[in-house]
Amino acid sequence: MARIQLKPVHFKAQAQVFKALGHPGRLLIVDELSRGERCVCDLAALVGSEMPTVSRHLSILKNAGIVDDDKRGTQVFYRLMTPCVMNFFKCVSAVRNREGA
């Protein structure tokens, strides 16, 4: 199987995704969105942070292409656009389990 040669710009885009996932609150949000769409107010209650903080987390995830939003009246609902990220969660868990952590 031929290996695709990635250019530095591709690695920069990948790093943006990793950076977006590099916060426990954002990981919790992504995990919750893997079960279905949620409004910001539900996610704020789950994360235990104020809505502006959760909105900033969601903005970072959206800019990385991980989530998308849908405004309905005064509420904004978010959904996971990249369910494959949950495979990465499993991979990370396997690494952590192998280390005995």
C-alpha positions in Angstrom: 0.0 0.0 0.0 1.4 3.4 -1.0 2.0 5.9 1.7 0.7 9.4 1.1 3.3 12.1 1.5 1.8 14.9 3.7 3.0 18.5 3.4 3.7 20.7 6.4 0.3 22.5 5.9 -1.4 19.1 6.5 0.4 18.6 9.8 -0.6 22.2 10.8 -4.3 21.3 10.2 -3.9 18.0 12.1 -2.2 19.9 15.0 -5.2 22.2 15.2 -7.5 19.2 15.7 -5.2 17.8 18.4 -5.0 21.2 20.1 -8.8 21.5 20.0 -9.0 18.1 21.8 -6.4 19.1 24.3 -8.6 20.2 27.1 -10.6 17.9 29.5 -13.8 20.0 29.1 -13.7 19.8 25.4 -13.1 16.0 25.5 -16.1 15.7 27.8 -18.2 17.8 25.3 -17.1 15.6 22.4 -17.9 12.5 24.3 -21.4 13.8 25.1 -22.0 14.9 21.5 -21.1 11.4 20.3 -24.5 10.4 21.9 -26.4 13.1 20.0 -26.8 16.8 19.6 -27.0 19.1 22.7 -27.7 22.7 23.4 -25.1 24.9 25.0 -27.1 25.0 28.2 -27.0 21.2 28.5 -23.3 21.1 27.9 -22.6 23.9 30.4 -24.4 21.9 33.1 -22.5 18.8 32.1 -19.1 20.5 32.1 -19.8 22.5 35.2 -18.8 25.8 33.6 -20.5 29.0 32.7 -22.1 29.2 29.3 -19.6 31.7 27.9 -16.7 29.3 28.8 -18.5 26.4 27.2 -19.3 28.5 24.1 -15.5 29.3 23.8 -14.8 25.6 24.0 -17.4 24.9 21.3 -16.0 27.6 19.1 -12.6 26.0 19.2 -14.1 22.6 18.4 -16.1 24.1 15.5 -13.1 25.9 14.1 -11.2 22.6 14.1 -14.1 21.0 12.1 -15.0 18.6 15.0 -18.5 20.0 15.7 -21.1 22.1 13.9 -24.0 24.1 15.2 -27.6 24.8 14.4 -29.3 27.9 15.8 -33.0 27.4 16.7 -34.6 30.5 18.0 -32.5 31.6 21.0 -30.8 28.3 21.5 -27.8 26.9 19.7 -27.5 23.1 19.3 -24.2 21.4 18.6 -23.5 18.0 16.9 -20.4 16.0 16.4 -19.2 16.2 12.7 -16.4 13.7 13.1 -17.6 10.6 14.9 -14.3 8.9 13.9 -12.7 11.0 16.7 -14.2 8.4 19.1 -11.9 5.9 17.6 -9.0 8.1 18.7 -10.5 8.1 22.2 -10.4 4.3 22.2 -6.8 4.4 20.9 -5.7 6.8 23.7 -7.5 4.6 26.3 -5.7 1.5 25.0 -2.3 3.3 25.4 -3.2 4.5 28.9 -4.3 0.9 29.9 -1.1 -0.6 28.5 0.9 1.9 30.6 -1.0 0.8 33.6 -2.4 4.3 34.2 
